[in-house]
């Protein structure tokens, strides 16, 4: 269960506040056939909620797939959208959509991602995987050109929070792993903010004492 509320927002150029906002909770996203009468995109997908339909458009098939996958994760729907095979129709680049889909599938297979994409999340050891995710994230963060002292960026915190919320990673496990990584980096010469060490230690101590 996610602790975040996801929404689709429309912004005017150079404006920080959204012009329109649509919360995705309760919607079901799926691919749709082309809409010849509509302008602004070539590939279409929609979000449906209690008979209310909102149509979205993108410039190419890959962009559409990325949007649908992101919205699918945000809505938490049980139905997983699958791109329709339209081998007879050409995309704006002049190639068939089926060929494009096969190309991306080959890329995933080449990089060894197909096994993870098709895996059942319930059968994975998320405590182990989270430790790897957090360690790699911290390594990447400490290799930045400026000193972060071990603090994650807001975007990195969002990803780690979301992983824990979705897959039930316990807070004490998270802080124990974080504390271990911070101490190892500190022993290897990295400059670490002592506040982070104290915070993670205090969290784990509170957990042990039953608070």
N, C-alpha and C positions, 0 to 999 in steps of 0.2 A: 504494500500500500504506500503510495507516494505521499509525502508531506507537502508537496507543491501543487499549486493550481496552474494548469497550462492554458494558454490562450493564443489565438491568432490575432495579430494586431496590424493595422494599416497606418502608416505614417506618411505625413506630407514631407516633402524635401526640406532638410535642415530643421526639422521640428523634433523635439525630444518627447513630446506627449503624443500618444496614439490618437489618430483621427477616429478609428473604429476599433472595437475590441470584442472578441467572441470567445468566451470560455469553452474549452473543448470537452468538459465533463458531460457525459451522457451521449456524446456524438459517436457515430460509427463512420469511419473513413473508408473509401474504396475507390478503385480506378473506374473511370467512365469512358464511354465512347466519345469521339470528337463531336464538337458542337459547331457546325459550319457557320451559324449565325452570330457567334460571339467573337469578339476581338480581344487582343491582349495576350494571346498565348496559342500554342499549337497542341499541347497535350493536356488532358483534363482529368481531374479527380474531384470527388465531392465529399461532403460531410453531412450525414443525415441524423436527425433527432426528432422523433415523434412526428414524422411527416414533414418536418422543416428541412429543406435541402439548401445547402450552400455550395456553389460550384467554384472551384479554383482552377487556374491554368498556369502552365509553365512553358518555357521555350523548347525544352527537349525532354526526351524520355528519362535520361539519367536524373535530371533535376526533379522530375515528377516522382520517380522512385524514392529519392531521398526525402522529399516532402511527405510522401505517404508513409514511409517508414517512421519518420519523426512523429507524425500525428498519431500513428498506430500505437507507438509507445506511450504517447501522452494520454490518449483516451483510455488505455488499458482494456480495450475491447477484446473479447475472446476470439472473434473472427479475424484471421490474418489475411489482409489483401494480397492478391496475387495478380501481377500484371497480365492483362489479356494479350494473347498472341495474335498480332495483326500482321502476319507475314506479307499479306498482299498490299498493305499500305506503306507508303514511304514516309520517313520523317523528313523534316526540313533540310537535313544534311544530305539527303539522297540515298541513304541506306535503309534497309528494312529494320523494323523494330525488333523482329525476331533475331536478326543478326546482332543488333546492339545488345539485346538481353543475353545472348550467348557469349558475347565478348566480355561483358561484366562478370558473368558466371565463370568464365575462364580465368579472369583476373583474380577473383576470390580464391579459386582453386590453386592458382599459381602461388599465392601468398599464404596458402594454408588456412584460409579463413572459412572455407565451406563447412568444415567439421564443427566449428563453433556456431556458425549461423544456424545450422540445422539441429543443434544440440537441444535436449530437453533441460531447461533451467533447473528443474526440480531434482535432477540427478547429478548436479555438479556440486563440488565442495566449495561453496562460496566464501567460507572463512579463509581457505587457502588461497583462492583466487584474489580475494580482496587484499590480502597481505602483499601479493605480487603487484597488484594495481597501485597500492599506496606507496610501496617501495620505489617502483619505477617513476611514479609521479614526483616523489620527493627527490629522487636522483636528477630528474629533468629540471626540477625547480632550482636545485642547488647549483646546476650548471649554467644558470642564467648569467648574463653579463653584469648584473648588479646583485648586491648581497640581499638575500631574502631572510637570512637568519633561521631558516627552517620553516617559515610561515608559508602556507599554501596561498595561491591566488584565489580570488572569489570564484572564478570559473572552476578551478580544481576542487575547491570545497564543495561546490554544487554537485560535481560528478561523484565525489566520494559519499556525500550525504545521500544522493539518489540511489547509489548502489546499495548502501546499508539499508535504506528504507524498502527498496524493492525486494531484496533477497535475504532480509532478516539477519544481517551481520550485527552481532552484539556490540554495544558501545565499549564495553571493557576490553573486548578482543581488539577493537580498532585502536584504542589508546595504548594498549600493551605493545602492539606492533609498532605504532608510531613512536613510542618511547624507546623501544629497542633500536629502531632505525636512527633516531636522533642521537642517541648515545654512541652508536657505532660511527656515525659521521663526525661527531665531536671528537672522538678518540683518534680519528684519522686526520684531524687538523681543520675541519670545517668549523666556522663560527656559528654557533647555535644560540638562539635567545633562551636564557634560563627560564623565562616565563613559560615557554612551551613545555619544558621538562617538568616544571612544577604543576602545570595544569593537568597534564596527562597522569602524573603520579597521584595527584589529589583525586582525580576522577576514579582511578583504580582503587585507591585506598578507601574511598567512600563506598565503592561497590563491595569490597571485602567486608567492611564493617556493617553491611546490610542497610545502608542509607539509600 
